[in-house]
Amino acid sequence: MWITLKICLYLSFNCISASVLSSGICQLQGHFKLNGMFQDGDLIIGGLFEVHFLTVFPELSFRKEPEPPYCEQFDMASFQQAQTMVFAIDEINKNPNLLPNITLGYYLYDNCVKLGVAFRAATALVSGTEESFSNVNCAGPPPVIAVVGDPGSTHSIAISSVLGLFKLPMVSYFATCSCLSDRKKYPSFFRTIPSDAFQVRAMVQILKHFGWTWVGLLYSDDDYGIHASQSFHQDMQLFGGCVDFSEMLPRDNNRRDIHNILAVIQASTARVVVVFSTEAYLLPLMDEVALQNVTGRQWIASEAWATSPVFHTQRLLPFLGGTLGIAIRRGEIQGLREFLYYLRPDSNPRNNMVRIFWENMFGCNFENGGRKIEVEGERKVCTGQEDLSSTDTPYTDVSELRASYNAYKAVYALAHALHDLMQCEEGRGPFSGNSCADIINLQPWQVVHYLQKVNFTTSFGDRVSFDDNGDALAIYDVMNWQPNSDGAIRVSTVGVVNEGATEGRVLTLDEDAIFWNFENKKPPHSVCSESCPPGTRRARKKGLPICCFDCLPCGDGEISNTTDAIECTPCPDEFWSNPNKDQCVPKEVEFLSYEEPLGISLTTASLLGLCFCALVMFIFSHHRNTPVVRANNSELSFLLLLSLKLCFLCVLLFIGRPQLWTCQLRHAAFGISFVLCVSSILVKTMVVIAVFKSSRPEGKNAMKWFGTVQQRGTVMALTAFQVVICTVWLTTASPTPYKNSQYITSKIVYECAVGSVAGFSMLLGYIGLLAAVSFLLAFLARNLPDHFNEAKFITFSMLIFCAVWITFVPAYVSSPGKYAVAVEIFAILASSFGLLLAIFAPKCYIILLHPERNTKKAIMGRATQKK
């Protein structure tokens, strides 16, 4: 199986691999140049630590094998964590009651806070460092039976995804991403540090305690920061707080991005800033905070940087003093201080991490290579006998053991799992056939089984166990950054967050011990106190509590005249909001008035039409004895001119503020006037046809039955029927003034409601029927002799009339408000002018301009010529 793992890792990650030679030997293909420490033993535990901050990758020429990356900026605190693992293994080996007759060894590597280096280190652990194996079956335990680490969430996700395929246990002491609790993806992952899901809840407890509901959020561009920020948003929503801004710290420390983030912080009214990040991502921002002198912010630190010594400087005290943070549980490890002082370097290249530590601690270098350090022009050589007890660095500081204490618990968890495994009685074991694990041929998945059931108490009194997801019990210390006697920052414990405590006692704080870095020495005010101006409302952001709001303008017809309105108040039906949306004012009443340009234009056109009718009537009256007037049935002509006058006059009823009498009269006057007009034209057409027939021998008695009395009676009868329609309409469902707000919600359109659509339709339909009959008869009589050519003019006039009213219907329906009234007026005027011009203009032309043609001889002459 382990040969397969080696080949798999090589193919997947271009790492160390092994191959099986024809001789049956499993041959290792190469070594990575890694910083590490080792000690041999019966069972080997691997370890991954962040001993350096930065990794420098050499340039690639693609002409030779790339040089290995090298690491910079040695971290004393992380090296202490690695040494704590070594101490725990040494302590276990000396304990006769834990793993008797078994010696634990270790392989520890530096991941340099880079995923590529971490993968190389993990591959070296699971592949081993022996050059070859003579047994092709690779019998016996794997090179390492478990891995302590990696401290980074992103690294743990990637590495555990591979190690989980082979059930190799991985116990992290610092990876907190809540995503790692997914047992389907990471079946062999455990950790002695609580998940971020618990950390986020602990930080929200602090915010809730101080009433901080308006905060900003910064998070690192990695799995740790991204997942923590997502959980934080969700928990803040449940708590009732709001995140004013949420910014991601750049992976490459881009200065432009750093400046943009700082600008957001300075522009925000939130005085509390929560940060989920490691020190590597956060340090460039804090440097810029100091350069730009950004003060007045309360920083809330996640466990990844809450106790980091890189920020504990005099330069950062004015900006970070008073910081509150969540720290993993502090512990005490007896004998660790002496063990740390006892460390000495050796010449074994597999222990080069100790030599690098020594060079950084004492500012020297060993003669057989290493970095060159010049002191006052002379090279300082390391002897290996320098005194560690004379140093004061995070390496020797055991007063705040947190990550180191977690690493210590991780080693002991594995030791207890192995111890329980060895206590198994054959025939009563947990595996197939009630068998037990064979310590000689130990498989990683067997260790996972016992690791899941671990339950023990450390010498400090903390219980260690794992839940079903491999997570540890959630207990945090609340830290406060306070001024030290030398002007730097010291971190003090001011409270505890215990997720296992009873409700109401989850957070315990000693507020008197908290240092506030504000002028009044009190907690900052960071609540959503901004008010919205009148005319706006406080709108929740994505369903969050009311603290999280946008000031949105009130909608049309709504107002708010307070500074904390949650909802805008609708105005009453006949009122509308003013431009500032803070007061309801009466709606503008809109109707077609005589004062506006449209009303003036239509009124002018109506009066012009009335004048033209009067002029034509005067012309016809003055020349009533002339052949042109007499030949065209002067009585019907005068009746037609009278009806056209009424049509032009009824237009005035449509203009002006609607009243009950105008609404009732306008359509009735319009309907009766037009029926009188169209029926006169119809009778006039019938007279033309009757006269033509009477001129023929077979129809000489036609006019006997259609004389003057019959003509008058027909017109009156046809008009009387329209009068009946109007009377029934007005008595059953009379048109009334109506204030319509449907067309334009900001205005009241004052119009006349027709009352009965059926009545209005019958009125128009009757006019249309008469017009259609008139047009049909005139069209059939259009080829009569010239002296009876009245039919041609009637045909043309009725063609105009029908075209106007056919186009009226869709235009009227689609026109809003007063423009519908204007369309109806335009149709009345257009059809009236069409009838007036088509029928009377040719006659007036002859009467006024060609009187020589207004003689019986001339008319009869044209007729004779035609014959």
C-alpha positions, 0 to 999 in steps of 0.5 A: 500500500505504501508503494502505491502512496509514494507513486500517487504522491509523486504523480499528483504533486511532483514530489518524492516518489519511489519505484520498484526495481526489477530486483524487488527493491523499493527505491527512493528517487530523491530527497527534498532539502527541508529544514527539520529535526529527527529522532529515531524510534519504534514508532515515528510521529511526523510534525509540520510547523511554521518555523519561518515566515517567508519562502523565497522561490528561485527564478526558473530558467528551465535549463537545469533542475530548479534550486530548492526554495529557501526560508526567511524570518525565523519565528522563535514562538513557532520553534518553541512549538516544535520543541514542545512536541519533542519534549512531549515525546521525550516525556512519554518515552520516560513514562513507564506507565504510558507505552511501556517498551515502545519508544517514540521517534519523530520527524519534524519539518518546517513548512515556511508558511507555504503550501508547496513547502508543506506538501513537500514536507508531508510527502517526505513524512509519508514516503520516509527517508530510507534509500530503499526497502528490500521487501517489495510488500513494504511490510511493517508500519509506515514511515510515520504512524501519524502527523502532528500539524499542519498549523495552517487551515489551508495546508491542513485541508490540502494535506488531509485530503490526501492523507485521508485517502489512506486513513493516516491520522493528522492531529493539528494544533492550530488549524481552526477552519470549520470546514475541516469538521467535515468527516466525509472529506477529512475522515482522519483529521483531528485537532486539539484547537476548537473549530472556528465555528466555536471561535466566531460564537465566542467573539460574538459573545464579546460584541454582544456583552459590550453592545457593539452592533456596528462593526467592520470585518477584515479576513485573510485570503485563505481558507481560515479567513474566508470560512471564518468570515462567512460564519461571522456574518451568519452569527452576527445576523442571529445576534442582531448586529451588523457588519458595516464593511467586509474586506479581504487582506491580500495574499501578496501584501499589495500596497494598493490593496492595503491602502484601499482597505485602510481608506474603508476603515477610516471612512466607516463609522464603525469603531470596532474592527474584527480581524480573522487572520494570521500575523503574516497577512495582517502585519503589512496592514498594521504597518500602514496603520502606524504610518497613517496614524489611524487611531480610535479603533477597537480591534478584536483579534482572532486566536491566530494573532491574539497572542502573536508577539510580532505586534507587541512593540512600542511603535504599535501600542498607540494603535493596538493597545486595548485590543481584545482577542480570543486566544486558545486555552493557556496551559502549563507544562512542567519541565518545559523551560529547563528542556528548552534551555538544554537544547544544543545543536549537533552536526547531523544535517537532518537536525539543521533546524536546530542549527538555524535556530542557533544562528538566529538566536545568537547572531552567528553562523557555523563554519560548515555553511549557513548564513553569514553574519558580520558583526563590527566587520568580523564574522561571528562563529557559533560554538554551540556552547552559547548560553540560552538561559541568558536570552529573553525571546518568545522561545524561552517564554513559557508564561503563555503556552497556547499553541505549544500547549495544543501541540503537547496535547496532540502528541499525548492524544496519539500516545494514549491512542497507541497505548489503548491500542496495545491494551487490546485483548486478542479475541475481544478487539474492535476489528474484524473477527474481534481481532486486535491491531498488530504493533509490528504491522500497524496500520494507520486506520487502526490508530484512527479508531482509537484516536476517536475514543481518546479521553484523558486529562493533562497534568494541567487539569484539562480534559482532552477528547474529540467529538464525532467530527474530530473537534476538541472541546471549545474553551477560550481565554479572552485577551487584552493588550495592555501597556508594559512597563517598558512601553511595549505591549503585554497580553493579559487574560481578562476572561474566559469563554466556555462553550460547554458552560451553562446558558448565560455563563458562556462568557466571564469577563473581568471588566475592571482589568481591561485596558481601553485605549481611548481618552475616556478609558471606556469601551467605544461606542460602536452601534448603528446610531446614524439616522436617515433624513426625512423622506427616506426609510431605514431599509434592512440589508439582506434581511439583517437586523435593523442596525444594518440599514441603507437609507432608501428614499420613500417611494412615490406617494410615500413620506417619512418625517422622522429620522428613524422611520422603518417604513414610509407612510402612504399619502391619502388617496387625494394627496401626494408626496412633495419632492422632499418626500416629507409631507403630503400635498394635494394631488394636482388635478388634471383636466382639459382646460381652456387655459392650457395650449391644447384647450385653447387650440381645440376651442379655437378650431371649434369656433372657426368651424362654427364661423365657417358654418355660419358663413356658408349658411349666409352664402347659401341664404343670400344665393338661395334662388340660384340653381346651385343652391336649389339643385342641392335641396336647399332645405336639407342643406340648411338643416345639415349646416345647422347640425354641423354648427351643433357638432362644433358647439358640442366640443365646448362641453368637453373642455373645462372642469367636468361637472355633472351637467356637462358630463351628461350633456356632452355625449348626448349633444354629440350623439344627437348632433351627429345623428342629425347631421348624418341622417340629413346626409342620408336623406340627401343621398336618398333624394339624389337617387329618387330625383335620378329615378324620377327622370326616367319613364319607369320611375317618374312617380318616385318623388311622389313618395319622397317629397318634402314632408317625407324628407323632414319626417325621415330626418326627425325619425332617425334623430328621435331614435338617438334621442331615445338612446340618450334618454335611456342612458342618462336615466339608467347610468348617467355619466358623472364626474370622476377623479381617476388616479389610475392613469398617473398616480401622482395626479388626479385626472378629472374626467367624465365616467361614461356610466354605461359602456353599453349606452355609449357603445349604442350611441356610437354604433348608431352613428356608425350605422347611419354613416355606413348606409349613407356611404353605401348609397352615395357610393352606388350613386356616384356615377349619376349624370353631372347635374346630380353629382352631389353623390360624389361629394357625399361619398367623399365626405362619408369616406372622411367621416368613417376613416376618422371614427374608425381610427378614433377607437384605438386612439381613444382607448390608448390615450391617458387622462385628458388626452383621451378627451382631446382625441374625442374632440379631434375626431369631432372636429375632423369629421365635422370639417370633413363634411363641411368641406367635402359637401359645401366647398365645391358649391361655394367655389362656384357661387363665389368664384364662378358665378357664370356657372351658377345658371340653369343653362350652364348646369343643363348644358353640362348634362346635355354635353354628357348625354 
